[in-house]
Amino acid sequence: MLSAHISIPRLRSVGSLFLWVLLLILGIGSGETFADEPAQLVKVLVTYHSLSGNTERMAEAVAEGARSLPGAEVLLKRVGQVTAEDLFSADAVVVGSPVYWSNMSGEVKTFFDNWQFKFGVFPEFKMKNKVGAAFATGGQLSSGKEVTMLTILAAMLGNQMIVVSGGGAFGASATTEGDSPGIDNRELADAKALGRRVAEITAQFKAGSAR
Ligand SMILES: Cc1cc2nc3c(=O)[nH]c(=O)nc-3n(C[C@H](O)[C@H](O)[C@H](O)COP(=O)(O)O)c2cc1C
């Protein structure tokens, strides 16, 4: 008889061992564990204005950084080419501008104005809770890059977006003239770091709101 050979506590431990093996098999079979949850799909729009190519190089690096996050889908476009569909389907929008007279360029300002004139974001606040970030290039070391990024972030805040920094305190930036012509590797690394951070924060926010 079974009870004659195996005690009740022993039966219980055999039972729990069986249960653990079963759970392990089910876990492996489903292909998912907590550690390797499927990557959250995030759509990042990187958009910019550039005449002589500096801001465009930074934009490409921001896009590369964002794309380095598994599950991130990145759209890289000039501000004048962005459609309503591009804007509203994005989970995050990163905007880059050259510094013109210590501020964002007219094309970038027109892009923001068009959020209302062309795309009608207000009064519903259609950009609400999307992640936003900024980058800038300027000819001189201290002649408006931070103001440019802050005015971009201000337009996003006015639209109830969630703004993040990365690369530098207000976003990624590069000095492009004088002793520091063009975009150097450190500036490119800052731009990539910004793109990556935007994608990561957006994925975390989306995962949190899905719960
Ligand atoms: C109209 C105009 C105004 C500018 N004003 C500034 C300025 O106030 N501060 C600055 O650092 N650079 C200024 N610049 C230099 C540009 O910001 C710089 O060359 C920038 O990297 C150009 O970007 P892009 O190559 O993407 O066009 C100005 C350039 C132009 C054409």
The ligand as an SDF file (V2000), in Angstrom:
LIG
                    3D

 31 33  0  0  0  0  0  0  0  0999 V2000
   19.6150   83.7600  -40.4800 C   0  0  0  0  0  0  0  0  0  0  0  0
   20.6060   83.0620  -39.6070 C   0  0  0  0  0  0  0  0  0  0  0  0
   20.7190   83.4090  -38.2860 C   0  0  0  0  0  0  0  0  0  0  0  0
   21.6300   82.7530  -37.4650 C   0  0  0  0  0  0  0  0  0  0  0  0
   21.6830   83.1310  -36.1400 N   0  0  0  0  0  0  0  0  0  0  0  0
   22.5340   82.4570  -35.3080 C   0  0  0  0  0  0  0  0  0  0  0  0
   22.5630   82.7930  -33.9280 C   0  0  0  0  0  0  0  0  0  0  0  0
   21.8620   83.6730  -33.4380 O   0  0  0  0  0  0  0  0  0  0  0  0
   23.3890   82.0850  -33.1210 N   0  0  0  0  0  0  0  0  0  0  0  0
   24.2030   81.0860  -33.6160 C   0  0  0  0  0  0  0  0  0  0  0  0
   24.9330   80.4660  -32.8270 O   0  0  0  0  0  0  0  0  0  0  0  0
   24.1890   80.7580  -34.9270 N   0  0  0  0  0  0  0  0  0  0  0  0
   23.3690   81.4030  -35.7910 C   0  0  0  0  0  0  0  0  0  0  0  0
   23.3290   81.0610  -37.1160 N   0  0  0  0  0  0  0  0  0  0  0  0
   24.1900   79.9490  -37.5960 C   0  0  0  0  0  0  0  0  0  0  0  0
   23.4120   78.6410  -37.7310 C   0  0  0  0  0  0  0  0  0  0  0  0
   22.6200   78.3990  -36.5810 O   0  0  0  0  0  0  0  0  0  0  0  0
   24.3570   77.4430  -37.9030 C   0  0  0  0  0  0  0  0  0  0  0  0
   25.1900   77.6220  -39.0000 O   0  0  0  0  0  0  0  0  0  0  0  0
   23.5720   76.1490  -38.0240 C   0  0  0  0  0  0  0  0  0  0  0  0
   24.4260   75.0490  -37.7260 O   0  0  0  0  0  0  0  0  0  0  0  0
   22.9630   75.9520  -39.4150 C   0  0  0  0  0  0  0  0  0  0  0  0
   22.2730   74.7350  -39.4500 O   0  0  0  0  0  0  0  0  0  0  0  0
   22.0180   73.9170  -40.7940 P   0  0  0  0  0  0  0  0  0  0  0  0
   23.3770   73.5180  -41.3680 O   0  0  0  0  0  0  0  0  0  0  0  0
   21.2650   72.7250  -40.3750 O   0  0  0  0  0  0  0  0  0  0  0  0
   21.2810   74.8030  -41.7200 O   0  0  0  0  0  0  0  0  0  0  0  0
   22.4580   81.7270  -37.9700 C   0  0  0  0  0  0  0  0  0  0  0  0
   22.3590   81.3930  -39.3350 C   0  0  0  0  0  0  0  0  0  0  0  0
   21.4400   82.0500  -40.1390 C   0  0  0  0  0  0  0  0  0  0  0  0
   21.3440   81.6610  -41.5950 C   0  0  0  0  0  0  0  0  0  0  0  0
  1  2  1  0
  2  3  1  0
  2 30  2  0
  3  4  2  0
  4  5  1  0
  4 28  1  0
  5  6  2  0
  6  7  1  0
  6 13  1  0
  7  8  2  0
  7  9  1  0
  9 10  1  0
 10 11  2  0
 10 12  1  0
 12 13  2  0
 13 14  1  0
 14 15  1  0
 14 28  1  0
 15 16  1  0
 16 17  1  0
 16 18  1  0
 18 19  1  0
 18 20  1  0
 20 21  1  0
 20 22  1  0
 22 23  1  0
 23 24  1  0
 24 25  2  0
 24 26  1  0
 24 27  1  0
 28 29  2  0
 29 30  1  0
 30 31  1  0
M  END
$$$$
